[in-house]
Amino acid sequence: MRMLAKDVFQLRGFPPNAINVYLVGDVLVDAASRHAGGRILRQVQGRKVTAHALTHAHPDHQGASREVCTKLGIPYWVGEADVPAAEDGDMISRQPDHPAPRMSARLLGGPGHPVDRALHEGDEVAGFRVLDVPGHSAGHVALWRESDRTLILGDVLNSMNVITGMPGLHEPPDFFTPDPVRNRESARRLAALEPALVCFGHGAPVRDTKKFVDFVAGLPAD
């Protein structure tokens, strides 16, 4: 795994940066697909992990959640409005009616798992503050540490094209996003923080604050 900031590590994935998992202090943030459990567990072996938190309950973020929670014996933390999807594993009915999310769920999604803590605006996770940033999912959350302006924003934005794999800032595709307008509102909220380090669910970290802020400023108004 790679250290990005104090107590923030990006786990190795394949391809690199495609589906990101982070260890933040002693909290595992996201769990990639259901095929990633062994890889995640090998990388955190010997490290203290006391909880697993989701940015949002989509198949490529919760796929290995039950496996890591069960094998590590740790609680599962999810944004309140995403708790039902995280527990019942039914993400298809909560995404747009399109072949892409259906395929993602079949290929990547894992089983549901009981949630131990519903995350809310202002909660603390490993020294980060929880921010409610819905749109890409109903209960999407981001993690913000003001002391060094580090942001973990899940899929509010991506720093790669999730279809082609090409690097660059992008909105998540509408066919994975139930409310694109609200997601842009969430992106504008995060850009106003002027983060110095942005960690994405998909794509490499970005340390260019101006690039991030300017991209969000150019998003459609509605």
C-alpha positions as a Markdown table, in Angstrom:
| # | Residue | x | y | z |
|---|---|---|---|---|
| 1 | Met | 0.0 | 0.0 | 0.0 |
| 2 | Arg | 1.0 | 3.6 | -0.6 |
| 3 | Met | 1.1 | 6.4 | 1.9 |
| 4 | Leu | -0.7 | 9.5 | 0.5 |
| 5 | Ala | -0.9 | 11.6 | 3.7 |
| 6 | Lys | -0.5 | 11.2 | 7.4 |
| 7 | Asp | -2.4 | 8.0 | 8.3 |
| 8 | Val | -3.9 | 7.7 | 4.8 |
| 9 | Phe | -2.9 | 4.7 | 2.7 |
| 10 | Gln | -4.1 | 3.6 | -0.7 |
| 11 | Leu | -4.2 | -0.1 | -1.1 |
| 12 | Arg | -2.8 | -1.8 | -4.2 |
| 13 | Gly | -5.4 | -2.7 | -6.9 |
| 14 | Phe | -5.5 | -4.1 | -10.4 |
| 15 | Pro | -5.4 | -2.2 | -12.6 |
| 16 | Pro | -3.7 | 0.5 | -10.4 |
| 17 | Asn | -6.1 | 3.3 | -9.4 |
| 18 | Ala | -9.1 | 1.6 | -11.1 |
| 19 | Ile | -11.2 | 0.7 | -7.9 |
| 20 | Asn | -9.6 | 2.3 | -4.9 |
| 21 | Val | -9.6 | 1.1 | -1.3 |
| 22 | Tyr | -8.0 | 3.2 | 1.5 |
| 23 | Leu | -6.8 | 2.6 | 5.1 |
| 24 | Val | -7.4 | 5.7 | 7.0 |
| 25 | Gly | -6.0 | 5.4 | 10.5 |
| 26 | Asp | -7.5 | 2.1 | 11.7 |
| 27 | Val | -10.6 | 2.3 | 9.4 |
| 28 | Leu | -10.8 | 0.6 | 6.0 |
| 29 | Val | -12.6 | 2.8 | 3.6 |
| 30 | Asp | -14.5 | 1.0 | 0.8 |
| 31 | Ala | -13.9 | -2.6 | -0.2 |
| 32 | Ala | -13.9 | -2.7 | -4.1 |
| 33 | Ser | -15.5 | -5.7 | -5.7 |
| 34 | Arg | -16.4 | -9.1 | -4.3 |
| 35 | His | -13.2 | -10.4 | -6.0 |
| 36 | Ala | -10.9 | -8.1 | -3.9 |
| 37 | Gly | -11.4 | -9.6 | -0.4 |
| 38 | Gly | -8.2 | -11.7 | -0.4 |
| 39 | Arg | -6.1 | -8.9 | -1.8 |
| 40 | Ile | -7.4 | -6.4 | 0.8 |
| 41 | Leu | -6.9 | -8.8 | 3.7 |
| 42 | Arg | -3.4 | -9.6 | 2.7 |
| 43 | Gln | -2.5 | -5.9 | 2.6 |
| 44 | Val | -3.9 | -5.0 | 6.0 |
| 45 | Gln | -2.5 | -8.1 | 7.7 |
| 46 | Gly | -0.5 | -7.1 | 10.7 |
| 47 | Arg | -2.1 | -3.6 | 10.9 |
| 48 | Lys | -4.8 | -2.5 | 13.3 |
| 49 | Val | -8.2 | -2.3 | 11.6 |
| 50 | Thr | -11.1 | -1.6 | 13.9 |
| 51 | Ala | -13.9 | -0.7 | 11.4 |
| 52 | His | -14.9 | -0.7 | 7.8 |
| 53 | Ala | -16.7 | 2.4 | 6.3 |
| 54 | Leu | -18.3 | 2.9 | 2.9 |
| 55 | Thr | -18.4 | 6.1 | 0.9 |
| 56 | His | -21.5 | 4.6 | -0.8 |
| 57 | Ala | -23.3 | 1.3 | -1.3 |
| 58 | His | -22.4 | 0.5 | -5.0 |
| 59 | Pro | -21.2 | -2.9 | -6.2 |
| 60 | Asp | -17.6 | -1.7 | -6.8 |
| 61 | His | -17.3 | -0.3 | -3.3 |
| 62 | Gln | -19.1 | -2.9 | -1.1 |
| 63 | Gly | -18.2 | -6.0 | -3.0 |
| 64 | Ala | -15.9 | -7.4 | -0.4 |
| 65 | Ser | -17.5 | -5.7 | 2.6 |
| 66 | Arg | -19.1 | -8.7 | 4.2 |
| 67 | Glu | -15.9 | -10.7 | 3.7 |
| 68 | Val | -13.6 | -8.2 | 5.4 |
| 69 | Cys | -16.0 | -7.4 | 8.2 |
| 70 | Thr | -16.6 | -11.1 | 8.9 |
| 71 | Lys | -12.9 | -12.2 | 8.7 |
| 72 | Leu | -11.6 | -9.2 | 10.6 |
| 73 | Gly | -14.5 | -9.1 | 13.1 |
| 74 | Ile | -15.0 | -5.4 | 12.6 |
| 75 | Pro | -18.2 | -3.2 | 12.5 |
| 76 | Tyr | -19.7 | -1.9 | 9.2 |
| 77 | Trp | -20.3 | 1.9 | 8.9 |
| 78 | Val | -22.5 | 3.3 | 6.1 |
| 79 | Gly | -24.2 | 6.6 | 5.3 |
| 80 | Glu | -27.7 | 6.4 | 6.7 |
| 81 | Ala | -29.6 | 6.6 | 3.4 |
| 82 | Asp | -27.4 | 3.8 | 2.0 |
| 83 | Val | -27.9 | 1.4 | 4.9 |
| 84 | Pro | -30.8 | -0.5 | 3.3 |
| 85 | Ala | -28.8 | -1.2 | 0.1 |
| 86 | Ala | -25.7 | -2.2 | 2.2 |
| 87 | Glu | -27.7 | -4.6 | 4.2 |
| 88 | Asp | -29.9 | -6.2 | 1.6 |
| 89 | Gly | -27.4 | -6.0 | -1.3 |
| 90 | Asp | -30.0 | -4.8 | -3.7 |
| 91 | Met | -28.3 | -2.0 | -5.5 |
| 92 | Ile | -29.8 | -2.5 | -8.9 |
| 93 | Ser | -33.3 | -1.2 | -7.9 |
| 94 | Arg | -31.6 | 1.9 | -6.4 |
| 95 | Gln | -29.7 | 2.9 | -9.6 |
| 96 | Pro | -31.0 | 4.0 | -13.0 |
| 97 | Asp | -32.6 | 1.5 | -15.3 |
| 98 | His | -29.6 | 0.8 | -17.5 |
| 99 | Pro | -27.6 | -2.2 | -18.5 |
| 100 | Ala | -24.4 | -0.9 | -17.0 |
| 101 | Pro | -25.4 | -0.9 | -13.3 |
| 102 | Arg | -27.1 | -4.3 | -13.8 |
| 103 | Met | -23.9 | -5.7 | -15.2 |
| 104 | Ser | -21.8 | -4.1 | -12.4 |
| 105 | Ala | -24.0 | -5.7 | -9.8 |
| 106 | Arg | -23.8 | -9.1 | -11.4 |
| 107 | Leu | -20.0 | -9.0 | -11.9 |
| 108 | Leu | -18.8 | -7.0 | -8.9 |
| 109 | Gly | -21.4 | -6.8 | -6.1 |
| 110 | Gly | -21.1 | -8.7 | -2.9 |
| 111 | Pro | -23.8 | -9.9 | -0.5 |
| 112 | Gly | -25.4 | -7.6 | 2.0 |
| 113 | His | -24.1 | -7.3 | 5.6 |
| 114 | Pro | -25.6 | -5.9 | 8.8 |
| 115 | Val | -24.7 | -2.2 | 9.3 |
| 116 | Asp | -23.4 | -1.4 | 12.8 |
| 117 | Arg | -23.3 | 2.4 | 12.6 |
| 118 | Ala | -25.2 | 4.8 | 10.3 |
| 119 | Leu | -22.9 | 7.7 | 9.4 |
| 120 | His | -24.3 | 11.3 | 9.5 |
| 121 | Glu | -23.0 | 14.7 | 8.7 |
| 122 | Gly | -20.4 | 15.8 | 11.3 |
| 123 | Asp | -19.6 | 12.3 | 12.6 |
| 124 | Glu | -15.9 | 11.5 | 13.1 |
| 125 | Val | -14.1 | 8.7 | 11.3 |
| 126 | Ala | -10.4 | 8.2 | 12.1 |
| 127 | Gly | -9.8 | 11.9 | 12.5 |
| 128 | Phe | -11.9 | 12.9 | 9.4 |
| 129 | Arg | -15.3 | 14.6 | 9.5 |
| 130 | Val | -18.2 | 12.9 | 7.6 |
| 131 | Leu | -19.9 | 15.1 | 5.0 |
| 132 | Asp | -23.2 | 14.2 | 3.4 |
| 133 | Val | -22.8 | 14.4 | -0.3 |
| 134 | Pro | -25.7 | 12.6 | -2.0 |
| 135 | Gly | -26.5 | 12.3 | -5.7 |
| 136 | His | -24.4 | 9.4 | -6.9 |
| 137 | Ser | -26.2 | 7.5 | -4.2 |
| 138 | Ala | -28.8 | 8.5 | -1.7 |
| 139 | Gly | -26.4 | 8.1 | 1.3 |
| 140 | His | -23.1 | 9.0 | -0.3 |
| 141 | Val | -20.6 | 10.4 | 2.2 |
| 142 | Ala | -17.2 | 12.0 | 1.9 |
| 143 | Leu | -14.4 | 12.3 | 4.6 |
| 144 | Trp | -12.7 | 15.6 | 5.2 |
| 145 | Arg | -9.7 | 16.4 | 7.3 |
| 146 | Glu | -9.4 | 20.2 | 7.6 |
| 147 | Ser | -5.9 | 20.2 | 9.3 |
| 148 | Asp | -4.2 | 19.2 | 6.0 |
| 149 | Arg | -7.2 | 19.6 | 3.6 |
| 150 | Thr | -7.3 | 16.0 | 2.7 |
| 151 | Leu | -10.6 | 14.8 | 1.1 |
| 152 | Ile | -11.8 | 11.3 | 0.4 |
| 153 | Leu | -14.8 | 11.8 | -1.9 |
| 154 | Gly | -15.8 | 8.4 | -3.2 |
| 155 | Asp | -17.5 | 8.8 | -6.5 |
| 156 | Val | -18.8 | 12.4 | -6.3 |
| 157 | Leu | -16.2 | 12.8 | -9.1 |
| 158 | Asn | -13.7 | 10.5 | -10.7 |
| 159 | Ser | -10.2 | 11.2 | -11.8 |
| 160 | Met | -10.4 | 8.7 | -14.6 |
| 161 | Asn | -13.0 | 7.8 | -17.2 |
| 162 | Val | -14.6 | 4.7 | -15.7 |
| 163 | Ile | -15.5 | 3.3 | -19.1 |
| 164 | Thr | -12.2 | 3.8 | -21.0 |
| 165 | Gly | -9.8 | 4.0 | -18.0 |
| 166 | Met | -8.2 | 7.2 | -19.4 |
| 167 | Pro | -7.0 | 9.6 | -16.7 |
| 168 | Gly | -8.7 | 13.0 | -16.2 |
| 169 | Leu | -11.4 | 14.5 | -14.0 |
| 170 | His | -15.0 | 13.4 | -14.8 |
| 171 | Glu | -18.4 | 13.3 | -13.4 |
| 172 | Pro | -19.6 | 9.8 | -12.7 |
| 173 | Pro | -21.8 | 8.6 | -15.6 |
| 174 | Asp | -25.4 | 9.4 | -15.4 |
| 175 | Phe | -26.3 | 5.7 | -15.8 |
| 176 | Phe | -24.7 | 5.1 | -12.4 |
| 177 | Thr | -26.0 | 8.2 | -10.8 |
| 178 | Pro | -29.7 | 8.5 | -9.7 |
| 179 | Asp | -29.5 | 12.3 | -9.2 |
| 180 | Pro | -26.8 | 14.0 | -11.3 |
| 181 | Val | -28.0 | 17.5 | -10.4 |
| 182 | Arg | -27.7 | 16.8 | -6.7 |
| 183 | Asn | -24.4 | 15.2 | -7.3 |
| 184 | Arg | -23.1 | 18.4 | -8.9 |
| 185 | Glu | -24.3 | 20.3 | -5.9 |
| 186 | Ser | -22.3 | 17.9 | -3.7 |
| 187 | Ala | -19.2 | 18.4 | -6.0 |
| 188 | Arg | -19.5 | 22.2 | -5.6 |
| 189 | Arg | -19.7 | 21.9 | -1.9 |
| 190 | Leu | -16.5 | 19.9 | -1.8 |
| 191 | Ala | -14.7 | 22.2 | -4.2 |
| 192 | Ala | -15.5 | 25.1 | -1.9 |
| 193 | Leu | -13.2 | 23.4 | 0.7 |
| 194 | Glu | -10.3 | 23.8 | -1.7 |
| 195 | Pro | -8.7 | 20.5 | -0.8 |
| 196 | Ala | -5.0 | 20.0 | -1.1 |
| 197 | Leu | -5.3 | 16.2 | -1.7 |
| 198 | Val | -8.3 | 14.6 | -3.3 |
| 199 | Cys | -8.7 | 10.8 | -3.1 |
| 200 | Phe | -11.2 | 9.2 | -5.5 |
| 201 | Gly | -13.0 | 6.0 | -5.7 |
| 202 | His | -11.8 | 5.7 | -9.3 |
| 203 | Gly | -8.6 | 7.3 | -10.5 |
| 204 | Ala | -5.3 | 8.6 | -9.1 |
| 205 | Pro | -5.2 | 11.1 | -6.3 |
| 206 | Val | -5.1 | 14.8 | -7.3 |
| 207 | Arg | -3.0 | 17.3 | -5.5 |
| 208 | Asp | -3.7 | 20.3 | -7.8 |
| 209 | Thr | -6.3 | 22.3 | -5.9 |
| 210 | Lys | -6.9 | 24.8 | -8.8 |
| 211 | Lys | -7.4 | 22.0 | -11.3 |
| 212 | Phe | -10.0 | 20.4 | -9.1 |
| 213 | Val | -11.8 | 23.6 | -8.2 |
| 214 | Asp | -11.8 | 24.9 | -11.9 |
| 215 | Phe | -13.2 | 21.6 | -13.1 |
| 216 | Val | -16.1 | 21.8 | -10.7 |
| 217 | Ala | -16.7 | 25.4 | -11.6 |
| 218 | Gly | -17.2 | 24.3 | -15.2 |
| 219 | Leu | -19.9 | 21.8 | -14.4 |
| 220 | Pro | -23.4 | 22.4 | -15.8 |
| 221 | Ala | -25.6 | 24.6 | -13.5 |
| 222 | Asp | -28.4 | 22.0 | -13.7 |
